[in-house]
Amino acid sequence: MHIRIVVLALVLGPALLRAQQPTDTTKADSARAKADTTHPRELQEITVTAAPARRDVPLGSVTVTPAVIAQTPAINTVDLLRQTAGVEAHDQGQGPGFASDLAIRGFSSDHSTDMALWIDGVPINEPVNGHAEGYNDWSLLMPQSVRQMDVYKGPTSALYGNFALAGTVNIRTLERMQGSDLSVKGGSYGHVEASALTGVDKDRTGAVFGIRGVTENGWRPNSDYNLGQGHARLVHDLSESTSLDAGVELYAAGWNSPGFITAQDYQAGNFDQVANPTDGGFKHHGQERVSLRVLTGSSSIWRSTVYATQGRWQLFLTTPPEGGATEGSGSQLEEEDHRYGFGATSALTWTLPRGELTVGVEGRWDHSHYENYFTTSRSRDSSQILVTAHQGSGAVFLESTYEAVPRLSLTVGGRYEAQATTSTPDGGSSESDTKGVFVPKFGALYRIPGFGGVYANVSRGYRRTDGVIEDPSVPFITEWAYEGGVKVDLKQVTASAALFQVDVSNEQTFDPLTLTSTSGGTSRRKGIELGLQAQVTPALSVTGDFTAVDAKYQNLITEDGDTLSGARIFNTARFVGSFAVAVAPLSSFWNLRLSSNLVGPYTPFDEPGVELTTYALLHLSGGVRFGHALLTIGIRNVLDDAYPELRAGGFVSPGQPRSVYGAAQYVF
């Protein structure tokens, strides 16, 4: 294999330099610490759902910091979460904008629809989407702008509602910075990346502005792509009691798609097959947000966020029939989605003598126009679906914590959401329907001084099934989730262990080859999760996250009459994990990080009884610092292992081989 290394020449960002000095803080962190001293009453984030993960709440979570993000040789955001958070990932390999699959606790999350993604208080999942309800595009996220990434496991919080069946990924971006950072990055397969980040850090005002561009030839034929991103955030204290926060996220991507290869070609290592050289697509996405925080008294705070979203994507994808060959025998589909929407969240939080209470409301309205055609070399032959739909939703929620007795905290909450959907086929009559769902949340945490605590929670989650864009009457998928575990919080070690069970009603499975969904059954997921963060010595840290899950359909019959009852849930693995060892001596000029992600026997789409073998990928990264300059190199898939990103009906999207990335950076 020919590997091309391009060595970088400028700057990435302060997060990388912080990775070399674990005891130091960034300029932004110092500014925030100063602001907290100057304004001691400002204790909470401005946006309602952008608060950081807390160890004193009864749920499982994983936190990813900027230092870890900077040191991880990931090919995209999906791969970043796979390497750092122990999340199961199946990159569909069709280019940025074609949303890939992230899974938690045995939820297949086709196009990540079972995971809620929020960036600074704005929900990213796309309702009334003809490709997949809750289509979840991770390409909007600009990694250089991330302040913290939290992965909440399970539907435990009333603040997050629709699409949070498996859990929620909550992103908080940088609020302020000083100076400017420029970056140029390069690596294998013609990967070239450039970004610029600049900001403001004054007493009452903070701001961050950034742009990023990526181009790559791709490791398979016809897999080249281009990606551009923009980020802006401004935070300003209008008074001692009132703060304003505004943000913008933009991105555009264009790509070509190599398509799937047969399982036989995959086994033979014939990865250069192209399903259709005219496959590919583009996506444009923008969102704007304004948040207001008002301290309404010595013990209360009111926070509100309003936002707008816009998006358009078009893709051409050849989906080969089961049992056929990829070359020239499949049917090419064209899909187009035009959408825009608006939303708002408002909540009031009281700090009580023995707890905290939050009550709030949330509203959202989304409009989409979806088109689906049979095509030949991007020329339309016939239409399948031409439909316009809009959905309005409204929710009220409550979340409270209360210290019932010393060291015992109870969490009680709930959420009621109603969704009104109208669907209008082109040239047809409209259909409308309204459905509502109530989801209670209960939790308990008993703190053990000098050790940590034990906890348990019971919660309910929901999302609508695929097809609501055409049939507004389709029901919700709902679940009851049960979890019990232990958290260890020692001076140098943070660890957790949990047992969980999830019972799903109106289970749904998707066949990406025939583009059909089957729903109406039940399923169960149960397993164990382990987490570890240990600072073994001041220079040596160890982290890990591991999940073993037994995920099976209990009662489900496909549209073709196949009985899946008792079968393992498609597109999930029996166990998944990520592990890392980082060495960064204090006051030293170098650092090193060795990591691995593990995927156990994997059950592909639409192949009952088939399990693929376990694989583990090894990754290595390191850096050398000279004053304000930093030279880094990262190697993904060091051992050059072959592995399937996704398999369905005997067709495979293969994983990327060994990739090398280099950088030379300077912070000023």
Residue pairs with C-beta under 8 A, 6 or more apart in sequence:
1 640
1 657
1 658
3 188
3 658
3 659
3 660
4 187
4 188
4 189
4 190
5 186
5 187
5 188
5 660
5 661
5 662
6 185
6 186
6 187
6 191
6 192
6 662
7 186
7 662
7 663
7 664
8 183
8 184
8 185
8 186
8 662
8 663
8 664
8 665
9 184
9 664
10 182
10 183
10 184
10 664
10 665
10 666
11 181
11 182
11 183
11 665
11 666
11 667
11 668
12 70
12 144
12 181
12 183
12 185
12 195
12 630
12 663
12 665
13 66
13 70
13 144
13 181
13 183
13 197
13 667
14 26
14 27
14 28
14 177
14 181
14 667
15 26
15 66
15 67
15 69
15 70
15 144
16 67
16 70
16 71
16 623
16 630
16 632
16 665
16 667
17 625
17 628
17 630
17 667
18 24
18 25
18 26
18 66
18 67
19 67
19 68
19 70
19 71
19 584
19 591
19 623
20 584
20 588
20 589
20 590
20 591
20 623
20 625
20 630
21 584
21 586
21 587
22 67
22 538
22 541
22 584
22 586
23 538
23 586
25 33
26 66
26 177
27 177
27 178
27 179
27 201
28 147
28 174
28 175
28 176
28 177
28 178
28 199
28 201
28 206
31 176
31 178
31 201
31 206
32 175
32 176
35 42
35 203
35 206
36 42
36 43
38 203
39 237
39 240
41 240
41 241
41 295
41 298
42 243
42 295
44 51
44 293
44 301
44 303
44 349
45 51
45 52
45 172
45 303
46 235
46 243
46 245
46 291
46 292
46 293
46 303
47 120
47 121
47 245
47 289
47 291
47 303
47 305
48 121
48 159
48 303
48 304
48 305
48 345
48 346
48 347
48 360
49 118
49 121
49 159
49 160
49 170
49 345
50 118
50 120
50 121
50 170
50 172
52 63
52 148
52 150
52 172
53 61
53 63
53 150
53 152
53 170
55 487
55 489
55 494
56 409
56 445
56 447
56 453
57 401
57 411
57 443
57 445
58 156
58 409
58 411
58 443
58 444
58 445
58 455
58 456
58 457
59 152
59 153
59 154
59 156
59 157
59 443
59 455
59 457
59 483
60 152
60 153
60 154
60 483
60 485
60 496
60 498
60 500
60 529
60 531
61 150
61 151
61 152
61 153
62 84
62 85
62 86
62 150
62 151
62 153
62 531
62 545
63 148
63 149
63 150
63 151
64 80
64 81
64 84
64 85
64 148
64 149
64 150
64 151
65 148
65 149
66 146
66 147
66 148
68 84
68 543
68 580
69 80
69 84
69 143
69 146
69 149
71 582
71 591
71 593
71 621
71 623
71 632
71 634
72 80
72 83
72 84
72 593
72 595
72 619
72 621
72 634
73 83
73 619
73 620
73 621
73 634
73 635
73 636
73 659
73 661
74 80
74 82
74 83
74 636
75 91
75 636
75 656
75 659
76 91
76 96
76 100
76 138
76 139
77 138
77 139
77 141
77 143
78 89
78 91
78 100
78 102
78 138
79 89
79 91
79 636
80 143
81 87
81 89
81 102
81 149
81 151
81 169
82 88
82 89
82 102
82 578
82 597
83 578
83 595
83 597
83 619
84 578
84 580
84 595
85 149
85 151
85 545
85 578
86 531
86 544
86 545
86 546
86 547
86 576
86 577
86 578
86 597
87 102
87 103
87 104
87 151
87 576
87 578
88 102
88 103
88 104
88 547
88 572
88 573
88 576
88 599
89 100
89 101
89 102
89 103
90 100
90 101
90 103
90 571
90 645
90 646
90 653
91 100
91 101
91 645
91 646
91 653
91 655
92 98
92 99
92 100
92 101
92 645
92 646
92 653
93 220
93 223
93 257
93 258
93 645
93 646
93 653
93 654
94 255
94 257
94 259
94 279
94 281
94 315
94 317
94 653
95 223
95 225
95 253
95 255
95 256
95 257
95 280
95 281
96 139
96 225
96 227
96 253
96 255
96 283
97 137
97 139
97 253
97 255
97 281
97 282
97 283
97 313
97 315
98 255
98 257
98 281
98 315
98 317
99 111
99 112
99 132
99 135
99 136
99 137
99 138
100 111
100 112
100 138
101 108
101 109
101 110
101 111
101 112
101 571
101 646
102 109
102 112
102 115
102 136
102 138
102 169
103 109
103 114
103 115
103 166
103 571
103 572
103 576
104 114
104 115
104 151
104 153
104 166
104 167
104 547
105 153
105 154
105 166
105 167
105 500
105 502
105 525
105 527
105 529
105 547
105 549
105 551
106 502
106 525
106 527
106 549
106 550
106 551
106 569
106 572
107 114
107 115
107 165
107 166
107 525
107 551
107 569
107 572
108 114
108 509
108 510
108 569
108 570
108 571
108 572
109 115
109 136
109 166
109 571
110 132
110 510
110 512
110 571
111 131
111 132
111 134
111 135
111 136
112 125
112 134
112 136
112 138
113 125
113 132
113 133
113 134
113 135
113 136
113 163
113 463
113 466
114 134
114 163
114 165
114 166
114 463
115 136
115 163
115 164
115 165
115 166
115 167
115 168
115 169
116 123
116 125
116 160
116 161
116 162
116 163
116 164
116 167
116 168
116 169
117 123
117 124
117 125
117 136
117 138
117 168
117 169
117 171
118 124
118 160
118 168
118 169
118 170
118 171
119 140
119 141
119 171
119 173
119 249
119 287
120 171
120 172
120 173
120 233
120 245
120 247
120 289
120 291
121 289
121 291
121 305
121 307
121 345
122 249
122 287
122 289
122 305
122 307
122 309
122 343
123 162
123 163
123 343
123 364
124 136
124 137
124 140
125 134
125 135
125 136
125 162
125 163
126 134
126 135
126 136
126 137
126 311
126 337
126 339
126 366
126 368
127 133
127 134
127 162
127 364
127 366
127 368
127 391
127 393
127 464
127 468
128 339
128 366
128 368
128 370
128 389
128 390
128 391
128 421
128 468
128 469
129 135
129 337
129 339
129 368
129 370
129 469
130 335
130 337
130 368
130 370
130 372
130 385
130 387
130 469
130 470
131 335
131 337
131 370
132 466
132 510
133 463
133 464
133 465
133 466
133 467
133 468
133 469
134 162
134 163
134 463
134 464
136 163
137 283
137 285
139 227
139 229
139 251
139 253
139 283
139 285
140 229
140 249
140 251
140 285
140 287
141 171
141 249
142 195
142 210
142 212
142 229
142 230
142 231
142 249
142 251
144 181
144 183
144 195
144 197
144 210
144 212
145 173
145 174
145 197
145 208
145 210
145 231
145 233
146 171
146 172
146 173
146 174
147 172
147 173
147 174
147 175
148 171
148 172
149 169
149 170
149 171
149 172
150 169
150 170
150 172
151 167
151 168
151 169
151 170
152 160
152 167
152 168
152 169
152 170
153 166
153 167
153 500
153 529
154 166
154 167
154 457
154 459
154 461
154 481
154 483
154 500
154 502
155 164
155 165
155 167
155 439
155 441
155 459
155 460
155 461
155 462
155 479
155 481
156 441
156 443
156 457
156 459
156 481
156 483
157 164
157 168
157 399
157 413
157 441
158 397
158 398
158 399
158 413
158 414
158 415
158 439
158 441
159 347
159 358
159 360
159 397
159 399
160 168
160 170
161 362
161 395
161 397
161 415
161 417
161 439
161 462
162 393
162 417
162 419
162 462
162 463
162 464
163 463
164 461
164 463
165 461
165 462
165 463
165 477
165 479
165 504
173 208
173 231
173 233
173 247
174 199
174 208
174 233
175 206
175 208
175 233
175 235
175 245
176 199
176 200
176 201
176 205
176 206
176 207
176 208
176 235
177 197
177 198
177 199
177 200
177 201
177 206
177 208
178 199
178 200
178 201
179 198
179 199
179 667
179 668
180 196
180 197
180 198
180 199
180 668
181 195
181 196
181 197
181 198
181 667
181 668
182 194
182 195
182 196
182 197
182 666
183 193
183 194
183 195
183 196
183 197
183 663
183 665
184 192
184 193
184 194
185 191
185 192
185 193
185 194
185 195
185 661
185 662
185 663
186 192
186 193
186 661
186 662
187 634
187 659
187 660
187 661
187 662
188 219
188 658
188 659
188 660
188 661
189 216
189 217
189 218
189 219
189 659
190 215
190 216
190 217
190 218
190 224
191 214
191 215
191 216
191 217
191 659
191 661
192 214
192 215
192 216
193 212
193 213
193 214
193 215
194 212
194 213
195 210
195 211
195 212
195 213
196 210
196 211
196 212
197 208
197 209
197 210
198 208
198 209
198 210
199 206
199 207
199 208
199 209
200 206
200 207
204 236
204 237
205 234
205 235
205 236
205 237
206 234
206 235
206 236
207 232
207 233
207 234
207 235
208 231
208 232
208 233
209 231
209 232
209 233
210 229
210 230
210 231
210 232
211 228
211 229
211 230
211 231
212 227
212 228
212 229
212 230
212 231
213 226
213 227
213 228
213 229
214 225
214 226
214 227
214 228
215 224
215 225
215 226
215 227
216 224
216 225
217 223
217 224
218 224
218 225
218 256
218 258
219 656
219 657
219 659
220 258
220 271
220 272
220 274
220 654
221 258
221 272
221 274
222 256
222 257
222 258
222 274
222 277
222 279
222 280
223 255
223 256
223 257
223 258
224 255
224 256
225 253
225 254
225 255
225 256
226 253
226 254
226 255
227 251
227 252
227 253
228 251
228 252
228 253
229 249
229 250
229 251
230 248
230 249
230 250
230 251
231 247
231 248
231 249
231 250
232 247
232 248
233 245
233 246
233 247
233 248
234 244
234 245
234 246
234 247
235 243
235 244
235 245
236 243
236 244
236 245
237 243
237 244
238 244
240 295
241 294
241 295
241 296
242 292
242 293
242 294
242 295
243 292
243 293
244 290
244 291
244 292
245 289
245 290
245 291
245 292
245 293
246 288
246 289
246 290
246 291
247 288
247 289
247 291
248 286
248 287
248 288
248 289
249 285
249 286
249 287
250 285
250 286
251 283
251 284
251 285
251 286
252 282
252 283
252 284
252 285
253 282
253 283
254 280
254 281
254 282
255 280
255 281
255 282
256 277
256 279
256 280
257 275
257 279
257 280
257 281
257 315
257 316
257 317
258 273
258 274
258 275
258 279
259 273
259 274
259 275
259 276
259 279
259 317
259 318
259 320
259 326
259 330
260 275
260 320
260 326
260 648
260 651
260 652
260 653
261 270
261 271
261 273
261 275
261 326
261 651
261 652
261 653
261 654
262 273
262 320
262 325
262 326
262 650
262 651
262 652
263 647
263 650
263 651
263 652
265 271
265 273
265 326
265 652
266 644
266 652
266 654
269 642
271 654
273 326
273 327
274 327
275 318
275 320
275 326
275 327
275 330
276 316
276 318
276 328
276 330
276 332
276 377
278 316
278 332
278 377
278 378
279 316
279 317
279 318
279 332
280 315
280 316
281 313
281 314
281 315
281 316
281 317
282 313
282 314
282 315
283 311
283 312
283 313
283 314
284 310
284 311
284 312
284 313
285 309
285 310
285 311
285 313
286 309
286 310
286 311
287 307
287 308
287 309
287 310
288 307
288 308
289 305
289 306
289 307
290 305
290 306
290 307
291 303
291 304
291 305
291 306
292 303
292 304
292 305
293 301
293 302
293 303
294 301
294 302
294 303
295 301
296 302
296 348
299 350
299 351
299 352
300 348
300 349
300 350
300 351
301 348
301 349
302 346
302 347
302 348
302 349
303 346
303 347
303 349
304 344
304 345
304 346
304 347
305 344
305 345
305 346
306 342
306 343
306 344
307 342
307 343
307 344
308 340
308 341
308 342
308 343
309 339
309 340
309 341
309 342
309 343
309 366
310 339
310 340
311 337
311 338
311 339
311 340
312 336
312 337
312 338
312 339
313 335
313 336
313 337
314 334
314 335
314 336
314 337
315 334
315 335
316 332
316 333
316 334
316 375
316 378
317 332
317 333
317 335
318 326
318 330
318 331
318 332
318 333
319 330
319 331
319 333
319 512
319 513
319 514
319 515
320 326
320 329
320 330
320 513
320 651
321 329
321 330
321 331
321 513
322 513
322 514
322 606
322 649
322 650
323 650
324 330
326 651
331 374
332 374
332 375
332 376
332 377
332 378
333 372
333 373
333 374
333 375
333 384
333 515
334 371
334 372
334 373
334 374
334 375
334 378
334 380
335 370
335 371
335 372
335 373
336 369
336 370
336 371
336 372
337 368
337 369
337 370
337 371
338 368
338 369
339 366
339 367
339 368
339 369
340 366
340 367
341 364
341 365
341 366
341 367
342 364
342 365
343 362
343 363
343 364
343 365
344 362
344 363
344 364
345 360
345 361
345 362
345 363
346 360
346 361
346 362
347 358
347 359
347 360
347 361
347 397
348 358
348 359
348 360
349 356
349 357
349 358
350 356
350 357
350 358
352 402
354 402
354 403
355 400
355 401
355 402
355 403
355 409
356 400
356 401
357 398
357 399
357 400
358 397
358 398
358 399
358 400
359 396
359 397
359 398
360 396
360 397
360 398
361 394
361 395
361 396
361 397
362 393
362 394
362 395
362 396
362 397
362 417
363 392
363 393
363 394
363 395
364 391
364 392
364 393
364 394
365 390
365 391
365 392
365 393
366 390
366 391
367 388
367 389
367 390
368 388
368 389
368 390
368 469
369 387
369 388
369 389
370 385
370 386
370 387
370 388
370 389
370 469
371 383
371 385
371 386
372 383
372 384
372 385
372 386
373 380
373 381
373 382
373 383
373 384
374 380
374 381
374 382
374 383
374 384
375 381
385 470
386 425
386 426
386 427
387 423
387 424
387 425
387 426
387 469
387 470
388 423
388 424
388 426
389 421
389 422
389 423
389 424
389 468
389 469
389 470
389 472
390 421
390 422
391 419
391 420
391 421
391 422
391 468
392 419
392 420
393 417
393 418
393 419
393 420
394 417
394 418
395 415
395 416
395 417
395 418
396 415
396 416
397 413
397 414
397 415
397 416
398 413
398 414
398 415
399 411
399 412
399 413
399 441
400 411
400 412
400 413
401 409
401 410
401 411
402 409
402 410
402 412
403 409
403 410
404 410
407 446
407 447
407 448
407 449
407 453
408 444
408 445
408 446
408 447
409 444
409 445
409 446
409 447
410 442
410 443
410 444
411 441
411 442
411 443
411 444
411 445
411 457
412 441
412 442
412 443
413 440
413 441
413 442
414 438
414 439
414 440
414 441
415 438
415 439
415 441
416 436
416 437
416 438
416 439
417 436
417 437
417 439
417 462
418 434
418 435
418 436
419 434
419 435
419 436
419 464
420 432
420 433
420 434
421 432
421 433
421 434
421 468
421 472
422 430
422 431
422 432
422 472
423 430
423 431
423 432
423 468
423 469
423 470
423 471
423 472
424 430
424 431
425 470
431 471
431 472
431 473
432 472
433 472
433 473
435 464
435 473
435 475
435 476
437 462
437 476
437 478
438 460
439 459
439 460
439 461
439 462
439 478
440 458
440 459
440 460
441 457
441 458
441 459
441 460
442 457
442 458
442 459
443 455
443 456
443 457
443 458
443 459
444 455
444 456
444 457
445 453
445 454
445 455
446 453
446 454
446 455
447 453
448 454
451 488
451 489
451 490
452 486
452 487
452 488
452 489
452 490
453 486
453 487
453 489
454 484
454 485
454 486
454 487
455 483
455 484
455 485
455 486
455 487
456 483
456 484
456 485
457 481
457 482
457 483
457 484
458 480
458 481
458 482
458 483
459 480
459 481
460 478
460 479
460 480
460 481
461 478
461 479
461 481
462 476
462 477
462 478
462 479
463 476
463 477
464 474
464 475
464 476
464 477
465 474
465 475
465 476
465 477
465 506
465 508
465 517
465 519
466 508
466 510
466 517
466 519
467 474
467 517
468 474
474 519
475 506
476 506
477 504
477 505
477 506
477 507
477 508
477 519
478 504
478 505
478 506
479 502
479 503
479 504
479 505
480 502
480 503
481 500
481 501
481 502
482 500
482 501
482 502
483 498
483 499
483 500
483 501
484 498
484 499
484 500
485 496
485 497
485 498
485 499
485 529
486 496
486 497
486 498
487 494
487 495
487 496
488 494
488 495
488 496
492 534
492 535
492 536
493 532
493 533
493 534
493 535
494 531
494 532
494 533
494 534
495 530
495 531
495 532
495 533
495 534
496 529
496 530
496 531
496 532
497 528
497 529
497 530
497 531
498 528
498 529
499 526
499 527
499 528
500 525
500 526
500 527
500 528
500 529
501 524
501 525
501 526
502 524
502 525
502 526
503 522
503 523
503 524
504 522
504 523
504 524
504 525
505 522
506 519
506 520
506 521
506 522
507 519
507 520
507 521
507 522
507 523
507 553
507 556
508 517
508 518
508 519
509 517
509 518
509 519
509 553
509 556
509 558
509 564
509 569
509 570
509 605
510 516
510 517
510 518
510 570
510 605
511 517
511 518
511 558
511 605
511 606
511 648
511 649
512 605
512 646
512 648
513 605
513 606
513 648
513 649
513 651
516 559
518 556
518 557
518 558
518 559
520 556
521 553
521 554
521 555
521 556
521 557
521 564
521 565
522 553
522 554
522 555
522 556
523 551
523 552
523 553
523 554
523 556
523 569
524 551
524 552
524 554
525 549
525 550
525 551
525 552
525 569
526 549
526 550
527 547
527 548
527 549
527 550
527 551
528 547
528 548
529 545
529 546
529 547
530 544
530 545
530 546
530 547
531 544
531 545
531 546
532 542
532 543
532 544
532 545
533 541
533 542
533 543
534 541
534 542
534 543
535 541
536 542
538 585
538 586
539 583
539 584
539 585
539 586
539 588
540 581
540 582
540 583
541 581
541 582
541 584
542 579
542 580
542 581
542 582
543 579
543 580
543 582
544 577
544 578
544 579
544 580
545 577
545 578
545 579
546 575
546 576
546 577
546 579
546 598
547 575
547 576
547 577
548 574
548 575
548 600
549 572
549 574
549 575
550 574
551 568
551 569
551 572
552 566
552 567
552 568
552 569
553 564
553 565
553 566
553 567
553 568
553 569
554 565
554 566
555 565
556 563
556 564
556 565
557 563
557 564
557 565
558 564
562 608
564 608
567 603
567 608
567 609
568 603
568 611
569 603
570 603
570 604
570 605
570 606
570 607
571 603
571 604
571 605
571 646
571 648
572 602
572 603
573 599
573 600
573 601
573 602
573 603
574 600
574 601
574 602
574 611
575 598
575 599
575 600
576 597
576 598
576 599
576 600
577 597
577 598
578 595
578 596
578 597
578 598
579 595
579 596
579 597
579 598
580 593
580 594
580 595
580 596
581 593
581 594
581 595
582 591
582 592
582 593
582 594
583 591
583 592
583 593
584 591
584 592
585 591
589 624
589 625
589 626
590 622
590 623
590 624
590 625
591 622
591 623
592 620
592 621
592 622
593 620
593 621
593 622
594 618
594 619
594 620
595 618
595 619
595 620
595 621
596 616
596 617
596 618
596 619
597 616
597 617
597 619
598 614
598 615
598 616
599 614
599 615
599 616
599 643
600 614
601 611
601 612
601 613
601 614
602 611
602 612
602 644
602 647
603 610
603 611
603 612
604 610
604 612
604 644
604 646
604 647
604 648
604 649
605 646
605 647
605 648
605 649
606 648
606 649
607 647
607 648
607 649
607 650
612 644
612 647
615 641
615 643
616 641
617 636
617 637
617 639
617 641
617 643
617 655
618 637
618 638
618 639
618 641
619 634
619 635
619 636
619 637
619 638
620 634
620 635
620 638
621 632
621 633
621 634
621 635
622 632
622 633
622 634
623 630
623 631
623 632
623 633
624 630
624 631
624 632
625 631
628 666
628 667
628 668
629 664
629 665
629 666
630 663
630 664
630 665
630 666
630 667
631 663
631 664
631 665
632 662
632 663
632 664
632 665
633 660
633 661
633 662
633 663
634 660
634 661
634 662
635 658
635 659
635 660
635 661
636 656
636 658
636 659
636 660
636 661
637 655
637 656
637 657
637 658
637 659
638 658
639 658
640 657
640 658
642 654
642 655
642 657
643 654
643 655
644 652
644 653
644 654
644 655
645 652
645 653
645 654
645 655
646 652
646 653
647 653
